[in-house]
Amino acid sequence: MSYNEILPNLLFWKREEKRWKESCDLGFRDVTQELYQEQLPARDFCRKRQKLETVFANAIDGIEFLTRVAPTLFEDLNGRVRWNRYLTGVNCELSDFRWSFFLKGIFFLLKLQGAADIIESYVVRLAQAVKVFHTMFQPADEYVKNWFEGENIMREYGQTPHEELVALFTHCKTFPEDARFETFHDSLNRTCNEAITVIIEDSVTLFLKITRDFIEIFVRLPLLRQMEHFEDKDVDRKLVEEDMKIMILRLAGYIEDSEHRALLNRLLRKAAAHAVDSWYEEEKQRRRQFSSLEKRQRFVEQFKQGLILV
C-alpha cells in the first residue's frame, strides 16, 4: 500500500485524538471550577454551566472531525505535501486580496474605507498566522513520515507495529537535537494560540467592526429612502432611525457579549494548553531514555537494522 493509503490508519492519529479529548475533559473541569470560584448566583451559574456543556460537545465533535481530516493534510501530491500547497495558496490569496480592486476600489466607492482598513489589518494578521502555522507543519510533517517509516520497518521484520517503540523511533529521528525539540514545542504552542486568536477571536471582532458599516450602506439607508415615500405623516423618521441604530447595536452586542463565544474561547485555550503540555511531557519521558545525540542516532540506526526488534 502507498503512503497516502496507509496514512489515515497510523496509530499516531488515534493516540492524538485520545489526548485532545482528555484535554477537553480537563479544560471543561478547569472552566467549571473557575465559574464556581466566580461565586455567581445559582441561576447564572447553571445557565453558564449548561452552555459550557454545549460548547464541550461541539469541541468533541470538532476533534473527531479534525482527526478525520488531519491525515489528508499530510498526503503527498506528486512530490508536494497538501498542507504546504494549502498554506502557500492561502498566503497568495491574502496577498492578492490586500491589493485587490474590490478592497481598494469598491469599498472606496461605497464609502466603506473604514471597513476596508479593518479588513486589510485582519488580512495582514492572518498572513502572519499562516507563517506561524508553516513553522509547525514542517517538523510535524517529518514526524508523521518518520512514524510511517517506523511502522513499516516493524512490518518488514514480521512484527505488528508497537506504538511505544514506533514513538521512540519517531522522536529520536525527528528531534535528534535538543534545540529542535524545544523549537517545535514552542511553535506548537504558538500555532494553537494563533489558531484560536485569529480564527475565532479576531474573525468575530472583524465581523463586529464591519457589521455596522455594512448595515448602514445596505440596510439602513435604503430603508430610510423608502420611508420618504410613505404617505403616513404620523411616522416619525427620527424615531425610526433611532430604533434602527438600537437594533444594530443590539445585534453587535449579542455577538460580542455572547457567553457561548466566551466559554468556547476559554475551553479551547485550556484544552490546547493541556494537550501541548501532555505531548511535551510524554516526549520528554522518551527523550530521557537517550540522554545524548549519539545515543538517539544509534537507536535510530539499530531500529532500522532490526536489532531493537529481535
Secondary structure, DSSP 8 states (H G I E B T S, - for coil): --HHHHGGG-HHHHHHHHHHHHHHHHHHHHHHHHHHHTT--HHHHHHHHHHHHHHHHHHHHHHHHHHHHHHHHT-EETTEEHHHHHHHHHHHHHHHHHT-HIIIIIHHHTT-HHHHHHHHHHHHHHHHHHHHHHHHHHHHHHHHHHHHHHHHHHHHTT----HHHHHHHHHHHH--SHHHHHHHHHHHHHHHHHIIIIIIIIHHHHHHHHHHHHHIIIIIHHHHHHHTT---TT--HHHHHHHHHHHHHHHHHHHHT-HHHHHHHHHHHHHHHHHHHHHHHHHHHHHHTS-SHHHHHHHHHHHHTTTTT-
